[in-house]
Amino acid sequence: MSDTHEIKARHSNNRVGPVMRAGELALAVVEAAREDNPDRDIRVDDKRAYLRIDTDDEMILRRETIERALGRPFKMNDLELDLSSFAGRIETLPDQVRFYFIKHI
């Protein structure tokens, strides 16, 4: 596969999810992603300084799951403090965050 085709293939997908600064919250988000999306294959790409956490089409992260993983109260808008980037679209509610795509490739 040529370099151009390889780049297009990498960017032509339906992967969605957060890119988190490495640390306690990122690890809690990984745990929540796996628990809140049991039928999805959650991929974690550890780049040392950050974790790219993704799956196909849709990922939901619930506040109570993150709280359980952290062992303390958590507000969903605090996710933004360590959220470096994300793939897909994002819908933020008081009790959950949803990463998703409307159109599928």
N, C-alpha and C positions, 0 to 999 in steps of 0.2 A: 504494500500500500504506500502511495506517495505521501510526502509530508503534508501536502494540502488536503488530501483525502482523510488523513489521520486527524488533522485538526478539525475538519468538518464533522467527522464521526464523533469526536469528543464533545462537540458543542451541539450536536443534533441528538438530543435525548430528552427524556421527560423526568430527569432527576430533580428533586426538590428537597429543600431543607436548609438548616442554618450552617453558617461557618462561625464557630465560636472561638474566642481567645482561650487558650489552654488554661485549665485550672479546675477548681471545685465545681463551678457551675457547668462547665462544658461536660464534665463526667456525669453530672446529674442529668443533663439534657440527653446524653447518650442512653442512660438507663431509662429515662422517661420515653424516649423515642422507641425503644424496644418494647417497653411495657404497653404504651398507648397505641402501638401499631403492630399487634401480634401477627397479623397475616402478611406483613411486608418484610422484605429483606432490607434491613438497615445496614448501610455501609458507613464505616467510620474510617476516614483517611487522616491519620495522625501526622501532622507536619511540624511537630514539636511546639511551635509558637501558637498554632491554632489547630482545631479539629474541624474537618468538613464532614458533616453528618447528613446523609441523604438517602433517599429511596425513590422509587418510581411513583409519579403522579400526585400523591398526596401524603402529607405527614401532619399528624396532630400531636401537640405537646400540651398536656393538661397541667394546670397549676398544682393540683393536689399530688400528682405523681412526682413533679419536680421537688415539691416540699418534702415528700417522703424520702426521696433520694438524698436531699440535702440535710434532712433531720431538723429543719427549722422552717418558719413561715417564709413565704416568697410571694412577691407581687409580679405579675406577668410583665409589666412594663420595665421591671428590673432586668429582664432578659436583654434589653437593648444595650445595657452597659458592657456586656461581653460579646455582643453580636457584631462581628466584623463585617459580615456580608450574608447573603442568602441566595439560594437558587429558587426560581419560580416566583409566584406571587405570594403575598402574605396577608393574612386576615388576623387581626389581634382583637381578642375579647378579654374581659376581666379574668376568665377562668381557663382560657386556652388560646393557643396560637395555632394557626393552620397555614401550612405551606402547600401550594397547589398550582396546577396548570389548568387553564380553560381549554386550550387547544392542545392536541396531542400530535407528536411528530411520528 
